[in-house]
Amino acid sequence: MKNYDVTVIGGGPGGLAAAISADNAGASTLLIEREARLGGVLKQCIHDGFGVIRFGEKLSGCEYATRLIRELETTGAELMLSTFVSKAEKQRDGYLLTLTSRGGMERVFTKALVLATGCRERTAKQVAIHGTRPAGVFTAGTAQAFLNVRGQMPGKRCVILGSGDIGLIMARRLTLEGARVLGVYEAKPDPSGLMRNISQCLWDFDIPLHLSKTVTTVHGDERVEAVTVAEVDEKMRPIAGTEEYIPCDTLILSVGLIPENELAESLGVPLDKKTKGPFCDQSYMTLVDGVFSCGNTLHVSDLADYVSESGDAAGRRAASYARRERSLLPVNISRDFSYVVPQYLDPEADLSETVFFFRTAAERKKTKLRILLDGVEIKQKQYNGLRPPEMERIPFDLSGAGLTKDSKLELLMEEVRS
Ligand SMILES: Cc1cc2nc3c(=O)[nH]c(=O)nc-3n(C[C@H](O)[C@H](O)[C@H](O)COP(=O)(O)OP(=O)(O)OC[C@H]3O[C@@H](n4cnc5c(N)ncnc54)[C@H](O)[C@@H]3O)c2cc1C
């Protein structure tokens, strides 16, 4: 059985960055990917906008992934493709992984584990749409893979449910390929995607966005023939009498992403209900020693660049992982936050490159973010506005701040009156 210092599961932009940094830090490293090609979801993202932060230029998702793959090829990290990690078990000094591939089953041992398994999409069943199950109902990611990887059109007259970024990007993509996108329907009163995508993917193509409306029924036997949409009240319940019948052949769902954490759960890694990813400290180590998490597995990021940033740090820290007692300090947040990552700080570990990622719970105008240590402000940052779909990043050198396990760290938001 082979032994590694660090094993990274998942070859998307998070896992690639983690494997590169673990190898660069001198660890014997293995990267495992269940698909035949590296790149994760970026393989199907042919539009640009990736890499502005990491590479200083606008790249397509495929180009962004290719850059990381080329970098990985210059390292000594070992790679296993078409290999699925089906089981992870805790041992005294590390983790035993069971791998399944065409060659059969095998086991590897690793001292530290980086989970970079990404997200999966919520499906029609999870948003309780009634009706039959005809062909023509796709998640946005599946429609993206059909169109961009296999060159096949999912349909000609499409309705999109949910205004998440992938749905918005698909509205534009389907239009460019000659389909008619009849509208994007969003149950919430505000769009879920980035303003940049609303403007570039809907407004620029005259695609209507209907807020506070949802799809209640799918019609059709063999193939989708129509959907019924209805207005919803503030509790998202359809309002009787507002139904509208829309003939179409395709329904595309962009109703949220769920971090893939089955392996983490099997190892007893506690998950944050808000992010649906593991709780972690500033080194991206979860609450289970030696298990690290990065990218969309940890929390859903807007930008692949931030995914890779967390991969860099998780890989580097996994490479220097040594077993010891940790006493973790919780990062307290007010109700104005939807969540913060990391949720804990380890005062004994390096705090010089601490990065907080957070989302606001509700849309806000001019806001001051304050970080308090034992009631004293140690950092503040002003924002002209905050929106829940936009993740914020705040890097912070906390090494000289005098944090101990008994300190109290709080993040607060305050309205700025001009
Ligand atoms: C369907 C979909 C479409 C998207 N489209 C866009 C877009 O158009 N534009 C945009 O900016 N962002 C898009 N995103 C967001 C984008 O995915 C992220 O920014 C980024 O790809 C996340 O990187 P990651 O490495 O965390 O995960 P991923 O890119 O998802 O990579 C995770 C990898 O882990 C592998 N894996 C999972 N479990 C196992 C296992 N048990 N064993 C072995 N391998 C495993 C998977 O096969 C996958 O390759 C999309 C996300 C999704 C889910």
The ligand as a Gaussian input file, in Angstrom:
#p B3LYP/6-31G(d) Opt

LIG

0 1
 C      -22.757000      22.786000     -12.414000
 C      -21.881000      23.972000     -12.128000
 C      -21.669000      24.920000     -13.128000
 C      -20.865000      26.039000     -12.855000
 N      -20.717000      26.978000     -13.830000
 C      -19.998000      28.091000     -13.516000
 C      -19.867000      29.113000     -14.471000
 O      -20.433000      29.032000     -15.566000
 N      -19.118000      30.219000     -14.141000
 C      -18.497000      30.323000     -12.919000
 O      -17.836000      31.336000     -12.621000
 N      -18.593000      29.354000     -12.000000
 C      -19.336000      28.258000     -12.271000
 N      -19.478000      27.301000     -11.341000
 C      -18.754000      27.489000     -10.084000
 C      -17.423000      26.750000     -10.234000
 O      -17.744000      25.393000     -10.183000
 C      -16.484000      26.952000      -9.099000
 O      -16.028000      28.253000      -9.103000
 C      -15.290000      25.984000      -9.144000
 O      -15.284000      25.086000     -10.232000
 C      -15.286000      25.172000      -7.885000
 O      -14.079000      24.470000      -7.820000
 P      -13.866000      23.231000      -6.882000
 O      -12.489000      22.761000      -7.132000
 O      -14.242000      23.574000      -5.491000
 O      -14.954000      22.164000      -7.369000
 P      -15.213000      21.463000      -8.770000
 O      -14.799000      22.297000      -9.921000
 O      -16.634000      21.016000      -8.714000
 O      -14.266000      20.175000      -8.709000
 C      -14.498000      19.112000      -7.790000
 C      -13.914000      17.842000      -8.376000
 O      -13.963000      16.799000      -7.399000
 C      -14.215000      15.569000      -8.045000
 N      -14.742000      14.636000      -7.035000
 C      -15.841000      14.783000      -6.245000
 N      -16.002000      13.724000      -5.417000
 C      -14.967000      12.873000      -5.685000
 C      -14.589000      11.600000      -5.157000
 N      -15.270000      11.011000      -4.182000
 N      -13.482000      10.996000      -5.666000
 C      -12.754000      11.601000      -6.656000
 N      -13.070000      12.808000      -7.196000
 C      -14.165000      13.435000      -6.717000
 C      -15.238000      15.955000      -9.123000
 O      -15.288000      15.022000     -10.171000
 C      -14.694000      17.317000      -9.583000
 O      -13.826000      17.227000     -10.695000
 C      -20.272000      26.190000     -11.579000
 C      -20.500000      25.215000     -10.600000
 C      -21.304000      24.120000     -10.860000
 C      -21.532000      23.087000      -9.763000

